[in-house]
């Protein structure tokens, strides 16, 4: 299980968090800001991580400190849960539609913090009690403390609620892809450090040497042999003869190329 817990106490906020990256999407969130709770619940549900969060902030002023500090703690928690990041996919990309809204989120868990947050020229409407600038502050705090590249672009939209929701859901799906573990049964690591298929690959040089330099090789198929050059089955009658590259003691290989040699 990849899990972590973090706590942050400042003059404006008091936040404690526990998460499990390999969870089922369960969330128990209480920040004192109903809309922000809704966004964090969606983030946990769509990333399939279990999230427990208790936060107290100076909401009587505004939600800025609470949103920013939750993003900081969430980034730290995810980074700690990922550990050395060995075996993760690393990259994630999501196009998230929300009715009339479409948002693109791309993530690279590279250990290099970088944030790009873009919206169409002319601006976009805000959700009730949750300005779009808070979405950007959350993304910046998350990426800087998770130490990832995070590119968020709202391509278009009209409803402030849908815009904010598409941003949080898009982050969730990109994170889910990037933090997923590669299947060790499908791919292995080569001596050069490059990933390669786990099945054995026969080089042309090896294949050439095993066929006696002819490039023609046959395989047993029950009572016959299949010549790769002719793609036809040929019978075996006992004892070997001719110059077939695969001479099997005690058998004869009736390949029509057997007497021709290389």
DRENPA-3360 file (N, C-alpha, C; in nm, 2 decimals, always signed):
BEGIN
1 = XXXXXXXX = +0.08/-0.12/+0.00/+0.00/+0.00/+0.00/+0.09/+0.13/+0.00 ~ +0.06/+0.22/-0.09/+0.13/+0.35/-0.09/+0.05/+0.45/-0.02 ~ +0.08/+0.47/+0.11/+0.00/+0.57/+0.19/+0.09/+0.66/+0.26 ~ +0.04/+0.77/+0.31/+0.12/+0.87/+0.38/+0.02/+0.96/+0.46 ~ +0.08/+1.03/+0.56/+0.00/+1.13/+0.64/+0.09/+1.25/+0.66 ~ +0.02/+1.37/+0.66/+0.09/+1.49/+0.68/+0.01/+1.59/+0.76 ~ +0.08/+1.68/+0.83/+0.01/+1.78/+0.91/+0.08/+1.92/+0.89 ~ +0.00/+2.02/+0.88/+0.05/+2.16/+0.86/-0.03/+2.25/+0.95;
9 = XXXXXXXX = +0.05/+2.33/+1.03/-0.01/+2.43/+1.12/+0.06/+2.56/+1.09 ~ -0.02/+2.66/+1.06/+0.03/+2.80/+1.04/-0.05/+2.90/+1.12 ~ -0.03/+3.02/+1.10/-0.11/+3.12/+1.17/-0.25/+3.13/+1.11 ~ -0.27/+3.08/+0.99/-0.40/+3.09/+0.93/-0.47/+2.95/+0.92 ~ -0.40/+2.84/+0.92/-0.46/+2.71/+0.90/-0.41/+2.60/+0.99 ~ -0.49/+2.50/+1.01/-0.45/+2.38/+1.08/-0.50/+2.26/+1.00 ~ -0.41/+2.19/+0.94/-0.45/+2.08/+0.84/-0.39/+1.95/+0.88 ~ -0.47/+1.84/+0.88/-0.41/+1.71/+0.89/-0.47/+1.62/+0.78;
17 = XXXXXXXX = -0.39/+1.54/+0.72/-0.44/+1.46/+0.61/-0.38/+1.32/+0.61 ~ -0.46/+1.22/+0.57/-0.41/+1.08/+0.55/-0.46/+1.04/+0.41 ~ -0.38/+0.97/+0.33/-0.43/+0.92/+0.20/-0.36/+0.79/+0.17 ~ -0.43/+0.72/+0.08/-0.38/+0.59/+0.03/-0.40/+0.60/-0.12 ~ -0.29/+0.60/-0.19/-0.30/+0.61/-0.34/-0.36/+0.49/-0.40 ~ -0.35/+0.37/-0.34/-0.41/+0.25/-0.40/-0.54/+0.21/-0.33 ~ -0.63/+0.31/-0.32/-0.75/+0.29/-0.25/-0.87/+0.27/-0.35 ~ -0.99/+0.31/-0.31/-1.11/+0.29/-0.39/-1.18/+0.42/-0.42;
25 = XXXXXXXX = -1.13/+0.53/-0.37/-1.19/+0.66/-0.40/-1.28/+0.71/-0.29 ~ -1.26/+0.66/-0.17/-1.34/+0.70/-0.05/-1.28/+0.83/+0.01 ~ -1.36/+0.92/+0.04/-1.31/+1.05/+0.10/-1.40/+1.09/+0.22 ~ -1.32/+1.14/+0.32/-1.39/+1.20/+0.44/-1.32/+1.34/+0.45 ~ -1.38/+1.44/+0.40/-1.32/+1.57/+0.39/-1.40/+1.68/+0.46 ~ -1.34/+1.76/+0.54/-1.40/+1.87/+0.61/-1.31/+1.99/+0.62 ~ -1.33/+2.09/+0.53/-1.25/+2.21/+0.53/-1.33/+2.33/+0.58 ~ -1.46/+2.32/+0.60/-1.54/+2.43/+0.64/-1.59/+2.51/+0.52;
33 = XXXXXXXX = -1.55/+2.47/+0.40/-1.59/+2.54/+0.27/-1.66/+2.43/+0.19 ~ -1.79/+2.44/+0.18/-1.87/+2.33/+0.12/-1.83/+2.30/-0.03 ~ -1.81/+2.41/-0.11/-1.78/+2.39/-0.25/-1.64/+2.32/-0.26 ~ -1.54/+2.37/-0.18/-1.41/+2.31/-0.18/-1.41/+2.16/-0.14 ~ -1.50/+2.13/-0.04/-1.51/+1.99/+0.00/-1.56/+1.91/-0.11 ~ -1.66/+1.96/-0.19/-1.71/+1.89/-0.30/-1.60/+1.86/-0.41 ~ -1.52/+1.96/-0.43/-1.41/+1.94/-0.53/-1.31/+1.84/-0.48 ~ -1.27/+1.84/-0.36/-1.18/+1.74/-0.30/-1.24/+1.60/-0.30;
41 = XXXXXXXX = -1.37/+1.59/-0.28/-1.43/+1.46/-0.28/-1.43/+1.40/-0.43 ~ -1.45/+1.49/-0.53/-1.44/+1.45/-0.67/-1.29/+1.41/-0.70 ~ -1.20/+1.48/-0.65/-1.06/+1.45/-0.68/-1.02/+1.31/-0.62 ~ -1.07/+1.28/-0.50/-1.04/+1.15/-0.44/-1.11/+1.04/-0.52 ~ -1.24/+1.06/-0.55/-1.32/+0.96/-0.62/-1.26/+0.92/-0.76 ~ -1.22/+1.02/-0.83/-1.18/+1.00/-0.97/-1.03/+0.95/-0.98 ~ -0.95/+0.98/-0.88/-0.82/+0.93/-0.88/-0.81/+0.80/-0.81 ~ -0.92/+0.75/-0.75/-0.92/+0.63/-0.67/-0.83/+0.62/-0.56;
49 = XXXXXXXX = -0.80/+0.74/-0.49/-0.73/+0.74/-0.37/-0.82/+0.76/-0.25 ~ -0.79/+0.70/-0.14/-0.87/+0.72/-0.02/-0.81/+0.84/+0.05 ~ -0.89/+0.94/+0.09/-0.85/+1.06/+0.14/-0.93/+1.10/+0.27 ~ -0.85/+1.13/+0.38/-0.91/+1.18/+0.50/-0.85/+1.31/+0.53 ~ -0.93/+1.41/+0.54/-0.88/+1.55/+0.56/-0.96/+1.63/+0.66 ~ -0.89/+1.69/+0.75/-0.95/+1.78/+0.85/-0.88/+1.91/+0.84 ~ -0.95/+2.02/+0.81/-0.88/+2.15/+0.79/-0.96/+2.26/+0.86 ~ -0.89/+2.35/+0.93/-0.95/+2.47/+0.98/-0.87/+2.59/+0.93;
57 = XXXXXXXX = -0.94/+2.69/+0.87/-0.87/+2.80/+0.82/-0.95/+2.93/+0.85 ~ -0.89/+3.04/+0.81/-0.95/+3.17/+0.83/-1.05/+3.21/+0.72 ~ -1.15/+3.13/+0.72/-1.26/+3.14/+0.62/-1.33/+3.27/+0.64 ~ -1.33/+3.33/+0.75/-1.39/+3.46/+0.77/-1.33/+3.57/+0.69 ~ -1.20/+3.55/+0.65/-1.13/+3.64/+0.57/-1.17/+3.60/+0.42 ~ -1.12/+3.49/+0.38/-1.16/+3.43/+0.25/-1.10/+3.29/+0.25 ~ -1.12/+3.22/+0.13/-1.08/+3.08/+0.12/-0.94/+3.06/+0.07 ~ -0.87/+3.17/+0.05/-0.74/+3.16/-0.02/-0.64/+3.07/+0.06;
65 = XXXXXXXX = -0.62/+3.11/+0.19/-0.52/+3.03/+0.27/-0.56/+2.89/+0.28 ~ -0.68/+2.86/+0.30/-0.73/+2.72/+0.32/-0.70/+2.64/+0.19 ~ -0.74/+2.69/+0.08/-0.72/+2.62/-0.05/-0.58/+2.60/-0.08 ~ -0.50/+2.70/-0.06/-0.35/+2.69/-0.09/-0.28/+2.59/+0.00 ~ -0.31/+2.60/+0.13/-0.25/+2.51/+0.23/-0.29/+2.36/+0.21 ~ -0.42/+2.34/+0.18/-0.46/+2.21/+0.15/-0.39/+2.15/+0.02 ~ -0.37/+2.24/-0.08/-0.29/+2.20/-0.19/-0.14/+2.16/-0.16 ~ -0.08/+2.24/-0.07/+0.05/+2.21/-0.02/+0.06/+2.07/+0.05;
73 = XXXXXXXX = -0.03/+2.05/+0.14/-0.03/+1.92/+0.22/-0.06/+1.81/+0.13 ~ -0.16/+1.82/+0.04/-0.19/+1.71/-0.06/-0.07/+1.68/-0.14 ~ +0.00/+1.78/-0.19/+0.12/+1.75/-0.27/+0.23/+1.68/-0.19 ~ +0.25/+1.72/-0.07/+0.35/+1.65/+0.02/+0.31/+1.51/+0.04 ~ +0.18/+1.49/+0.07/+0.13/+1.35/+0.10/+0.15/+1.26/-0.02 ~ +0.11/+1.31/-0.14/+0.12/+1.22/-0.26/+0.27/+1.19/-0.28 ~ +0.36/+1.29/-0.27/+0.50/+1.27/-0.29/+0.56/+1.17/-0.20 ~ +0.52/+1.18/-0.07/+0.57/+1.08/+0.03/+0.51/+0.94/+0.00;
81 = XXXXXXXX = +0.39/+0.93/-0.04/+0.33/+0.80/-0.07/+0.39/+0.74/-0.20 ~ +0.43/+0.82/-0.29/+0.50/+0.76/-0.41/+0.64/+0.71/-0.38 ~ +0.70/+0.76/-0.28/+0.84/+0.72/-0.24/+0.94/+0.75/-0.35 ~ +1.02/+0.65/-0.39/+1.12/+0.67/-0.50/+1.06/+0.67/-0.64 ~ +0.93/+0.65/-0.65/+0.86/+0.65/-0.78/+0.90/+0.54/-0.87 ~ +0.97/+0.44/-0.82/+1.02/+0.33/-0.91/+0.90/+0.25/-0.96 ~ +0.90/+0.23/-1.09/+0.80/+0.15/-1.16/+0.67/+0.22/-1.19 ~ +0.66/+0.35/-1.17/+0.54/+0.42/-1.20/+0.53/+0.46/-1.35;
89 = XXXXXXXX = +0.41/+0.48/-1.40/+0.40/+0.52/-1.54/+0.46/+0.66/-1.56 ~ +0.45/+0.75/-1.47/+0.51/+0.88/-1.46/+0.42/+0.99/-1.53 ~ +0.37/+0.96/-1.65/+0.30/+1.06/-1.73/+0.15/+1.03/-1.72 ~ +0.07/+1.14/-1.72/-0.07/+1.13/-1.73/-0.14/+1.24/-1.81 ~ -0.24/+1.21/-1.88/-0.31/+1.31/-1.96/-0.46/+1.29/-1.96 ~ -0.53/+1.40/-1.95/-0.68/+1.38/-1.94/-0.75/+1.50/-2.02 ~ -0.84/+1.47/-2.10/-0.94/+1.56/-2.15/-1.07/+1.54/-2.08 ~ -1.11/+1.64/-2.00/-1.23/+1.62/-1.91/-1.34/+1.71/-1.96;
97 = XXXXXXXX = -1.45/+1.65/-2.02/-1.56/+1.73/-2.05/-1.66/+1.74/-1.93 ~ -1.72/+1.85/-1.92/-1.83/+1.87/-1.82/-1.93/+1.96/-1.88 ~ -2.03/+1.89/-1.95/-2.13/+1.96/-2.03/-2.06/+2.05/-2.13 ~ -2.08/+2.18/-2.12/-2.03/+2.28/-2.22/-1.88/+2.31/-2.20 ~ -1.82/+2.25/-2.10/-1.68/+2.28/-2.06/-1.59/+2.17/-2.10 ~ -1.47/+2.20/-2.15/-1.37/+2.10/-2.18/-1.23/+2.15/-2.12 ~ -1.17/+2.07/-2.04/-1.04/+2.10/-1.98/-0.94/+1.99/-2.01 ~ -0.82/+2.04/-2.04/-0.71/+1.94/-2.07/-0.61/+1.96/-1.95;
105 = XXXXXXXX = -0.57/+1.84/-1.90/-0.47/+1.83/-1.79/-0.36/+1.73/-1.82 ~ -0.24/+1.78/-1.82/-0.12/+1.69/-1.85/-0.03/+1.70/-1.73 ~ +0.02/+1.58/-1.68/+0.10/+1.57/-1.56/+0.23/+1.48/-1.59 ~ +0.34/+1.53/-1.54/+0.46/+1.45/-1.54/+0.52/+1.45/-1.40 ~ +0.53/+1.33/-1.34/+0.58/+1.32/-1.20/+0.74/+1.31/-1.21 ~ +0.79/+1.42/-1.25/+0.94/+1.43/-1.29/+1.03/+1.47/-1.17 ~ +0.97/+1.51/-1.06/+1.05/+1.57/-0.95/+1.10/+1.71/-0.99 ~ +1.04/+1.77/-1.09/+1.07/+1.91/-1.13/+0.94/+1.99/-1.12;
113 = XXXXXXXX = +0.92/+2.08/-1.03/+0.80/+2.16/-1.02/+0.78/+2.26/-1.14 ~ +0.67/+2.25/-1.20/+0.64/+2.36/-1.31/+0.49/+2.36/-1.32 ~ +0.43/+2.48/-1.33/+0.28/+2.49/-1.35/+0.25/+2.58/-1.46 ~ +0.16/+2.54/-1.55/+0.10/+2.63/-1.65/-0.05/+2.62/-1.64 ~ -0.11/+2.73/-1.61/-0.26/+2.73/-1.60/-0.31/+2.84/-1.70 ~ -0.39/+2.79/-1.79/-0.43/+2.88/-1.90/-0.59/+2.87/-1.91 ~ -0.64/+2.99/-1.95/-0.78/+3.00/-1.97/-0.80/+3.09/-2.10 ~ -0.91/+3.08/-2.17/-0.93/+3.16/-2.29/-0.92/+3.31/-2.26;
121 = XXXXXXXX = -0.88/+3.38/-2.37/-0.87/+3.53/-2.36/-1.01/+3.58/-2.33 ~ -1.01/+3.68/-2.25/-1.14/+3.74/-2.21/-1.20/+3.69/-2.08 ~ -1.13/+3.58/-2.03/-1.17/+3.53/-1.89/-1.28/+3.43/-1.90 ~ -1.31/+3.37/-1.78/-1.42/+3.28/-1.76/-1.49/+3.31/-1.63 ~ -1.62/+3.27/-1.62/-1.70/+3.30/-1.50/-1.65/+3.22/-1.38 ~ -1.67/+3.27/-1.26/-1.63/+3.20/-1.14/-1.75/+3.12/-1.09 ~ -1.71/+3.01/-1.01/-1.82/+2.94/-0.94/-1.86/+3.02/-0.82 ~ -1.98/+3.00/-0.77/-2.02/+3.07/-0.65/-1.93/+3.05/-0.53;
129 = XXXXXXXX = -1.88/+3.16/-0.47/-1.79/+3.16/-0.35/-1.66/+3.08/-0.38 ~ -1.62/+3.07/-0.51/-1.50/+3.00/-0.54/-1.44/+3.05/-0.67 ~ -1.37/+3.16/-0.66/-1.31/+3.22/-0.78/-1.22/+3.13/-0.86 ~ -1.21/+3.14/-0.99/-1.13/+3.06/-1.07/-0.98/+3.07/-1.03 ~ -0.94/+3.18/-0.98/-0.80/+3.20/-0.93/-0.77/+3.11/-0.82 ~ -0.87/+3.06/-0.75/-0.84/+2.96/-0.64/-0.80/+2.83/-0.70 ~ -0.86/+2.79/-0.81/-0.82/+2.67/-0.88/-0.68/+2.68/-0.92 ~ -0.63/+2.79/-0.97/-0.49/+2.81/-1.01/-0.40/+2.80/-0.89;
137 = XXXXXXXX = -0.44/+2.86/-0.78/-0.36/+2.86/-0.65/-0.35/+2.71/-0.60 ~ -0.46/+2.64/-0.61/-0.45/+2.50/-0.57/-0.36/+2.42/-0.66 ~ -0.37/+2.44/-0.79/-0.28/+2.37/-0.88/-0.13/+2.40/-0.86 ~ -0.10/+2.53/-0.83/+0.03/+2.57/-0.81/+0.09/+2.51/-0.68 ~ +0.01/+2.51/-0.57/+0.05/+2.46/-0.44/+0.07/+2.31/-0.46 ~ -0.02/+2.24/-0.53/-0.01/+2.10/-0.54/+0.12/+2.06/-0.62 ~ +0.14/+2.12/-0.74/+0.25/+2.09/-0.82/+0.39/+2.12/-0.76 ~ +0.40/+2.24/-0.69/+0.52/+2.27/-0.62/+0.56/+2.18/-0.51;
145 = XXXXXXXX = +0.47/+2.12/-0.44/+0.50/+2.03/-0.33/+0.50/+1.89/-0.37 ~ +0.43/+1.85/-0.48/+0.44/+1.72/-0.53/+0.56/+1.71/-0.62 ~ +0.61/+1.82/-0.66/+0.73/+1.83/-0.75/+0.70/+1.76/-0.88 ~ +0.60/+1.82/-0.95/+0.57/+1.76/-1.08/+0.54/+1.87/-1.18 ~ +0.55/+1.84/-1.31/+0.50/+1.93/-1.41/+0.35/+1.92/-1.42 ~ +0.28/+2.03/-1.42/+0.13/+2.02/-1.43/+0.09/+2.13/-1.52 ~ +0.02/+2.09/-1.63/-0.03/+2.18/-1.73/-0.18/+2.17/-1.73 ~ -0.25/+2.28/-1.70/-0.39/+2.28/-1.70/-0.44/+2.39/-1.79;
153 = XXXXXXXX = -0.53/+2.35/-1.89/-0.58/+2.45/-1.98/-0.73/+2.43/-1.99 ~ -0.81/+2.53/-1.95/-0.95/+2.53/-1.98/-0.98/+2.57/-2.12 ~ -1.02/+2.48/-2.21/-1.03/+2.51/-2.35/-1.15/+2.60/-2.38 ~ -1.26/+2.57/-2.31/-1.38/+2.66/-2.32/-1.48/+2.62/-2.21 ~ -1.57/+2.71/-2.18/-1.67/+2.68/-2.08/-1.75/+2.81/-2.05 ~ -1.87/+2.79/-2.00/-1.95/+2.90/-1.96/-2.00/+2.90/-1.82 ~ -2.00/+2.79/-1.75/-2.05/+2.78/-1.62/-1.94/+2.76/-1.52 ~ -1.93/+2.85/-1.42/-1.82/+2.85/-1.33/-1.81/+2.72/-1.25;
161 = XXXXXXXX = -1.92/+2.66/-1.21/-1.92/+2.54/-1.14/-1.86/+2.42/-1.22 ~ -1.90/+2.42/-1.35/-1.85/+2.31/-1.44/-1.70/+2.33/-1.47 ~ -1.66/+2.45/-1.48/-1.52/+2.48/-1.51/-1.43/+2.43/-1.39 ~ -1.46/+2.47/-1.27/-1.39/+2.42/-1.15/-1.39/+2.27/-1.14 ~ -1.51/+2.21/-1.16/-1.52/+2.07/-1.15/-1.44/+2.00/-1.26 ~ -1.43/+2.05/-1.38/-1.35/+1.98/-1.48/-1.20/+1.99/-1.45 ~ -1.16/+2.10/-1.39/-1.02/+2.11/-1.35/-0.98/+2.01/-1.24 ~ -1.06/+1.99/-1.14/-1.03/+1.90/-1.03/-1.04/+1.75/-1.08;
169 = XXXXXXXX = -1.14/+1.72/-1.16/-1.16/+1.59/-1.22/-1.04/+1.56/-1.31 ~ -1.01/+1.66/-1.39/-0.89/+1.64/-1.49/-0.76/+1.61/-1.42 ~ -0.74/+1.68/-1.31/-0.62/+1.65/-1.23/-0.62/+1.51/-1.17 ~ -0.74/+1.47/-1.13/-0.76/+1.33/-1.07/-0.73/+1.22/-1.17 ~ -0.78/+1.24/-1.29/-0.75/+1.13/-1.39/-0.61/+1.13/-1.44 ~ -0.55/+1.25/-1.45/-0.41/+1.26/-1.49/-0.32/+1.20/-1.38 ~ -0.35/+1.23/-1.26/-0.27/+1.17/-1.15/-0.29/+1.02/-1.14 ~ -0.41/+0.97/-1.16/-0.43/+0.83/-1.15/-0.35/+0.76/-1.26;
177 = XXXXXXXX = -0.34/+0.81/-1.38/-0.25/+0.75/-1.48/-0.11/+0.76/-1.45 ~ -0.06/+0.87/-1.40/+0.08/+0.89/-1.38/+0.13/+0.81/-1.26 ~ +0.05/+0.80/-1.16/+0.09/+0.73/-1.04/+0.07/+0.58/-1.05 ~ +0.01/+0.53/-1.15/-0.01/+0.38/-1.17/+0.12/+0.31/-1.18 ~ +0.12/+0.19/-1.14/+0.24/+0.10/-1.15/+0.24/+0.03/-1.28 ~ +0.35/+0.02/-1.35/+0.37/-0.06/-1.47/+0.36/-0.20/-1.43 ~ +0.31/-0.29/-1.51/+0.29/-0.43/-1.48/+0.42/-0.50/-1.51 ~ +0.49/-0.56/-1.41/+0.62/-0.63/-1.43/+0.61/-0.75/-1.51;
185 = XXXXXXXX = +0.49/-0.81/-1.52/+0.47/-0.93/-1.60/+0.47/-0.90/-1.75 ~ +0.45/-0.78/-1.79/+0.44/-0.74/-1.93/+0.57/-0.69/-1.98 ~ +0.64/-0.61/-1.90/+0.77/-0.55/-1.94/+0.87/-0.57/-1.84 ~ +1.00/-0.59/-1.88/+1.11/-0.61/-1.80/+1.22/-0.50/-1.83 ~ +1.32/-0.49/-1.75/+1.42/-0.39/-1.77/+1.54/-0.46/-1.83 ~ +1.59/-0.41/-1.94/+1.71/-0.46/-2.01/+1.84/-0.42/-1.95 ~ +1.95/-0.48/-1.99/+2.08/-0.44/-1.93/+2.12/-0.30/-1.96 ~ +2.07/-0.24/-2.07/+2.10/-0.11/-2.10/+2.01/-0.01/-2.03;
193 = XXXXXXXX = +1.92/-0.05/-1.94/+1.83/+0.03/-1.87/+1.71/+0.07/-1.94 ~ +1.69/+0.02/-2.07/+1.57/+0.05/-2.14/+1.46/-0.06/-2.13 ~ +1.34/-0.02/-2.12/+1.23/-0.12/-2.11/+1.22/-0.20/-2.23 ~ +1.20/-0.33/-2.22/+1.18/-0.42/-2.34/+1.08/-0.52/-2.31 ~ +1.02/-0.59/-2.41/+0.92/-0.69/-2.38/+0.99/-0.81/-2.31 ~ +0.91/-0.88/-2.22/+0.96/-0.98/-2.14/+0.98/-1.11/-2.22 ~ +0.92/-1.13/-2.34/+0.94/-1.25/-2.42/+1.08/-1.24/-2.49 ~ +1.14/-1.36/-2.52/+1.27/-1.36/-2.58/+1.27/-1.33/-2.72;
201 = XXXXXXXX = +1.36/-1.25/-2.76/+1.37/-1.21/-2.90/+1.50/-1.27/-2.96 ~ +1.48/-1.35/-3.07/+1.59/-1.42/-3.13/+1.65/-1.32/-3.24 ~ +1.78/-1.29/-3.22/+1.85/-1.20/-3.32/+1.87/-1.27/-3.45 ~ +1.89/-1.19/-3.55/+1.91/-1.25/-3.68/+2.05/-1.32/-3.69 ~ +2.15/-1.27/-3.62/+2.28/-1.34/-3.62/+2.26/-1.48/-3.56 ~ +2.19/-1.49/-3.44/+2.17/-1.62/-3.38/+2.09/-1.71/-3.47 ~ +1.99/-1.66/-3.53/+1.90/-1.74/-3.61/+1.98/-1.79/-3.73 ~ +2.07/-1.71/-3.79/+2.15/-1.75/-3.90/+2.25/-1.86/-3.87;
209 = XXXXXXXX = +2.31/-1.85/-3.75/+2.41/-1.95/-3.71/+2.34/-2.08/-3.68 ~ +2.22/-2.08/-3.63/+2.15/-2.20/-3.59/+2.10/-2.27/-3.72 ~ +2.09/-2.21/-3.83/+2.04/-2.27/-3.95/+2.15/-2.32/-4.04 ~ +2.28/-2.31/-3.99/+2.39/-2.36/-4.07/+2.42/-2.26/-4.18 ~ +2.38/-2.13/-4.16/+2.42/-2.03/-4.25/+2.32/-2.02/-4.37 ~ +2.22/-2.10/-4.37/+2.13/-2.10/-4.49/+2.01/-2.00/-4.47 ~ +1.98/-1.97/-4.35/+1.86/-1.88/-4.32/+1.73/-1.96/-4.33 ~ +1.74/-2.09/-4.35/+1.62/-2.17/-4.36/+1.61/-2.26/-4.23;
217 = XXXXXXXX = +1.50/-2.25/-4.17/+1.48/-2.33/-4.05/+1.35/-2.40/-4.04 ~ +1.34/-2.52/-3.98/+1.22/-2.59/-3.98/+1.18/-2.62/-3.84 ~ +1.05/-2.64/-3.82/+1.00/-2.67/-3.68/+0.92/-2.80/-3.69 ~ +0.92/-2.88/-3.58/+0.85/-3.00/-3.57/+0.70/-2.96/-3.56 ~ +0.62/-3.03/-3.63/+0.47/-3.02/-3.61/+0.42/-3.16/-3.62 ~ +0.40/-3.22/-3.50/+0.35/-3.36/-3.49/+0.44/-3.45/-3.57 ~ +0.39/-3.52/-3.67/+0.46/-3.61/-3.75/+0.53/-3.55/-3.88 ~ +0.53/-3.42/-3.88/+0.59/-3.35/-4.00/+0.67/-3.23/-3.95;
225 = XXXXXXXX = +0.74/-3.17/-4.05/+0.82/-3.05/-4.02/+0.77/-2.94/-4.11 ~ +0.77/-2.82/-4.05/+0.72/-2.70/-4.13/+0.84/-2.62/-4.17 ~ +0.86/-2.61/-4.30/+0.98/-2.53/-4.35/+0.93/-2.39/-4.36 ~ +1.01/-2.30/-4.29/+0.97/-2.16/-4.29/+0.99/-2.09/-4.43 ~ +1.07/-2.15/-4.51/+1.09/-2.09/-4.64/+0.98/-2.12/-4.73 ~ +0.93/-2.25/-4.73/+0.82/-2.29/-4.82/+0.68/-2.27/-4.76 ~ +0.68/-2.26/-4.62/+0.55/-2.25/-4.55/+0.46/-2.37/-4.58 ~ +0.53/-2.49/-4.60/+0.45/-2.61/-4.62/+0.51/-2.72/-4.53;
233 = XXXXXXXX = +0.42/-2.82/-4.51/+0.46/-2.93/-4.42/+0.52/-3.04/-4.50 ~ +0.63/-3.10/-4.45/+0.70/-3.21/-4.51/+0.71/-3.33/-4.42 ~ +0.71/-3.45/-4.47/+0.71/-3.57/-4.39/+0.85/-3.61/-4.36 ~ +0.86/-3.69/-4.25/+0.99/-3.75/-4.21/+0.98/-3.90/-4.22 ~ +1.08/-3.96/-4.28/+1.07/-4.10/-4.31/+1.18/-4.18/-4.24 ~ +1.26/-4.12/-4.16/+1.37/-4.19/-4.09/+1.50/-4.18/-4.16 ~ +1.61/-4.15/-4.08/+1.74/-4.12/-4.13/+1.74/-3.98/-4.20 ~ +1.85/-3.91/-4.20/+1.85/-3.78/-4.26/+1.93/-3.78/-4.39;
241 = XXXXXXXX = +1.90/-3.69/-4.48/+1.97/-3.69/-4.61/+1.97/-3.54/-4.66 ~ +2.04/-3.52/-4.77/+2.05/-3.39/-4.83/+2.12/-3.29/-4.74 ~ +2.10/-3.16/-4.77/+2.18/-3.06/-4.70/+2.08/-2.97/-4.62 ~ +1.98/-3.02/-4.57/+1.88/-2.94/-4.49/+1.96/-2.88/-4.37 ~ +1.95/-2.76/-4.34/+2.02/-2.70/-4.23/+1.99/-2.76/-4.09 ~ +1.88/-2.83/-4.07/+1.84/-2.90/-3.95/+1.85/-3.05/-3.98 ~ +1.96/-3.11/-3.96/+1.97/-3.25/-3.98/+1.94/-3.32/-3.84 ~ +1.84/-3.40/-3.84/+1.80/-3.46/-3.71/+1.84/-3.61/-3.72;
249 = XXXXXXXX = +1.93/-3.65/-3.63/+1.98/-3.79/-3.64/+1.86/-3.89/-3.64 ~ +1.87/-3.99/-3.73/+1.77/-4.10/-3.74/+1.65/-4.06/-3.82 ~ +1.65/-3.94/-3.88/+1.53/-3.89/-3.95/+1.57/-3.83/-4.09 ~ +1.48/-3.84/-4.18/+1.50/-3.78/-4.31/+1.41/-3.66/-4.32 ~ +1.46/-3.55/-4.38/+1.37/-3.43/-4.39/+1.35/-3.41/-4.54 ~ +1.22/-3.44/-4.58/+1.19/-3.43/-4.72/+1.15/-3.29/-4.76 ~ +1.24/-3.20/-4.74/+1.22/-3.06/-4.78/+1.26/-3.04/-4.92 ~ +1.18/-2.97/-5.00/+1.22/-2.96/-5.14/+1.34/-2.88/-5.16;
257 = XXXXXX = +1.39/-2.81/-5.06/+1.51/-2.73/-5.07/+1.63/-2.81/-5.01 ~ +1.60/-2.94/-4.96/+1.71/-3.01/-4.89/+1.83/-3.04/-4.98 ~ +1.80/-3.07/-5.10/+1.91/-3.11/-5.19/+1.98/-2.99/-5.26 ~ +1.93/-2.87/-5.24/+1.98/-2.75/-5.31/+2.09/-2.68/-5.23 ~ +2.09/-2.70/-5.10/+2.20/-2.63/-5.02/+2.17/-2.48/-5.01 ~ +2.26/-2.41/-4.95/+2.24/-2.27/-4.93/+2.23/-2.19/-5.06;
% end
